[in-house]
Amino acid sequence: MQRGLDAAEGLGDGLVYAGFSLGVMPAQQLAQTRPGARGALLLHACLPVSEFTDRSLPDYDEEAAALLMRRVLDFLDR
């Protein structure tokens, strides 16, 4: 957790913080507490493994992963 928070030191305003799995915790904290945060992408946390976008897992769903990528890019474009 602390490593994730420390990694953001010295970064400017207007950022979108992203976290995967355990990295969701520092990303969420940074998005909620750093001035100028624009948003957060919180992925792969509190979901069953079957919902992950990791193609190495047996339940990987290519169509769902592509939809996620489109939504993330649309979010960032806004």
C-alpha positions in Angstrom: 0.0 0.0 0.0 2.7 2.5 1.0 4.8 1.8 -2.1 1.8 2.7 -4.3 1.2 5.9 -2.4 4.9 6.8 -2.5 5.0 6.2 -6.2 2.7 9.1 -6.7 4.9 11.6 -4.9 6.0 14.4 -7.2 3.3 13.8 -9.8 1.3 16.7 -11.0 -2.4 17.3 -11.0 -5.0 16.1 -13.4 -4.2 12.4 -13.1 -6.3 9.3 -13.4 -5.1 6.7 -11.0 -5.3 3.1 -12.0 -5.0 0.0 -9.9 -5.2 -3.7 -10.5 -6.0 -6.2 -7.8 -4.2 -5.2 -4.6 -3.1 -2.0 -6.4 -6.8 -0.8 -6.2 -6.3 0.2 -2.6 -3.6 2.9 -3.2 -5.2 4.0 -6.5 -8.5 4.6 -4.7 -6.9 6.4 -1.8 -4.9 8.6 -4.2 -8.0 9.4 -6.3 -9.9 10.3 -3.2 -7.2 12.4 -1.4 -4.9 14.0 -3.9 -5.8 17.4 -5.1 -6.6 17.6 -8.8 -7.3 13.8 -9.3 -9.5 13.4 -12.4 -10.7 9.8 -11.7 -9.8 6.2 -11.0 -9.7 2.9 -12.8 -10.1 0.2 -10.2 -9.8 -3.2 -11.8 -9.7 -6.8 -10.6 -10.7 -6.2 -7.0 -13.6 -7.7 -5.2 -14.6 -9.7 -8.2 -14.7 -13.4 -8.8 -11.7 -14.7 -10.8 -14.0 -15.5 -13.7 -14.6 -11.7 -14.2 -10.8 -10.9 -14.6 -9.4 -9.7 -18.0 -6.3 -11.9 -17.6 -6.0 -14.0 -20.7 -3.9 -16.7 -18.9 -7.0 -17.7 -16.8 -9.3 -20.4 -18.0 -12.4 -18.2 -17.7 -10.9 -15.4 -19.8 -13.5 -13.8 -22.0 -12.0 -12.0 -25.0 -15.2 -10.1 -25.8 -15.6 -8.8 -22.2 -11.9 -7.8 -22.1 -12.3 -5.9 -25.4 -15.4 -4.1 -24.0 -13.4 -3.2 -20.9 -10.6 -1.8 -22.9 -13.0 0.3 -25.0 -14.7 1.7 -21.9 -11.4 2.5 -20.2 -10.2 4.4 -23.3 -13.5 6.2 -23.6 -13.2 7.2 -19.9 -9.7 8.5 -20.4 -10.7 10.5 -23.5 -13.3 12.4 -21.4 
